[in-house]
Amino acid sequence: MSLVVPALLSPSRKELGEALALVADLPEVARIQIDVVDGRFASPATWPYTAPHELAGMRAAGAMLPMLHRIEYEIDLMCLDAAEAAGAWLTLGASRLVFHAESVPQVGAFLAAMQKRYAGGVRSCALAAFGIALNVESDLALIEPYLDRVEFVQFMGIARIGRQGQPFDPRVVERVRRFHAQYPDLPVQVDGGVSAETAPALVAAGVSNVVVGSAILRAADPRAVFARLEATEDPYGVSHASIEKI
């Protein structure tokens, strides 16, 4: 399993397409996260909130996300209408959805609504795998009662979400370490501020995946950066690739 999940945050459909083409061209990429920001829960707004008619047009035309035969798409729903947005992305071929605990008034009620809408229960939903994201400042108690209803947890590694290139918040390392010790069987990923410099501590803390945006997309050689991140070693000298083989 790949450690690195490239993250795309684009203000327009054109720019999203260009970013998709860039990362999808990397043969090692198995999953791509598309960040969806509504401009209310987080800002600034990204596509499709900048041009909602375009997404509606794609759905009407039966369009699908590219290269579904080898790439799994994860949609990070940084929006207040996550339930509605989820349905739109599922029709385009997305298979993993991340919603933010702070974006819904009642996490339990939201999960129940998703279970009813998508049938089979959240954990066994045939349409998608569900993850729950938590901000750096938020208390873990916000999501702990509902961990049996999700497939993974995403900790945000930056204080201000919805923007790429933000500084890494080192507090997330200890949050991951404690969470992984308490819930060792639940996959954990970190999104925000991840780079070749910050990834080793996260791997040592127990992350399953690192979600990486600007460190790859803004690099002069994205392929080299991806490869370097994929070969991340923790401070004890054990690489993620080696861990996967154990």
FENNORLIN-V634807 format. One record per pair of residues at least 4 apart in sequence whose ideal C-beta (glycine too) atoms are under 6 Angstrom apart, sorted by sequence separation. I is the first residue (numbers start at 1). J is the second residue. D is the distance in whole Angstrom. If there is no record, write none. Layout:
# FENNORLIN-V634807
i->{I:I}
j->{J:J}
d->{D:D}
This chain:
# FENNORLIN-V634807
i->{20:39:45:48:67:81:90:114:120:134:138:140:176:179:194:212:214:233:234:238:10:37:45:58:77:89:120:156:194:202:10:23:39:48:79:101:104:115:120:160:216:219:233:38:48:115:118:37:65:77:114:122:158:180:202:231:232:10:23:37:118:134:216:39:159:216:8:38:86:111:132:157:158:199:157:176:190:75:157:194:6:82:155:190:132:172:194:75:131:188:189:130:136:155:188:189:190:191:195:73:82:130:131:132:133:134:135:155:187:74:75:76:77:129:189:72:80:131:136:68:168:5:6:7:8:9:123:180:65:122:2:5:7:64:65:173:177:64:176:203:168:199:204:16:97:101:176:203:204:59:173:196:200:55:95:96:97:98:100:101:102:136:157:196:199:13:158:200:11:12:98:111:136:152:153:154:155:156:157:158:10:42:136:156:157:9:10:41:90:154:203:41:90:111:11:32:36:41:107:40:13:31:32:33:34:35:36:37:38:101:101:24:31:33:36:164:165:164:98:41:78:42:43:42:37:9:33:26:26:5:7:4:5:7:4:6:4:4:4:3:3}
j->{24:43:49:52:71:85:94:118:124:138:142:144:180:183:198:216:218:237:238:242:15:42:50:63:82:94:125:161:199:207:16:29:45:54:85:107:110:121:126:166:222:225:239:45:55:122:125:45:73:85:122:130:166:188:210:239:240:19:32:46:127:143:225:49:169:226:19:49:97:122:143:168:169:210:169:188:202:89:172:210:23:99:172:207:150:190:212:94:150:207:208:150:156:175:208:209:210:211:215:94:103:151:152:153:154:155:156:176:208:96:97:98:99:151:211:95:103:154:159:93:193:31:32:33:34:35:149:206:92:149:30:33:35:92:93:201:205:93:205:232:198:229:234:47:128:132:207:234:235:91:205:228:232:88:128:129:130:131:133:134:135:169:190:229:232:47:192:234:46:47:133:146:171:187:188:189:190:191:192:193:46:78:172:192:193:46:47:78:127:191:240:79:128:149:50:71:75:80:146:80:54:72:73:74:75:76:77:78:79:142:143:67:74:76:79:213:214:214:154:103:162:161:162:162:162:164:211:223:226:209:211:210:211:213:212:216:226:229:230:230:240}
d->{5:5:4:5:5:6:6:6:5:5:5:6:6:6:6:5:5:6:5:6:4:5:5:4:4:4:5:5:6:5:4:6:3:6:6:5:4:5:5:6:5:4:5:6:4:5:5:6:5:5:6:5:4:6:6:6:5:6:6:4:5:6:5:6:5:6:4:5:5:5:5:6:6:5:6:6:5:4:5:5:4:5:5:5:5:6:5:5:6:5:6:5:6:6:6:4:6:4:4:4:6:6:4:6:4:6:5:6:4:4:5:5:5:4:6:5:6:5:6:5:3:5:5:4:5:4:6:3:5:5:5:5:6:6:4:5:4:5:4:5:5:6:4:5:5:6:6:5:5:5:5:5:6:6:6:5:6:4:5:6:6:5:5:6:4:5:4:6:6:5:5:6:6:4:5:5:5:6:4:5:6:4:6:5:4:6:5:6:5:6:6:5:6:5:6:6:6:5:5:5:5:4:6:4:5:5:6:5:4:5:5:5:6:5:6:4:4:4:5:5:5:5:6:3:5:5:5:6:6:5:5:6:5:4:6:5:6:5:5:6:4}
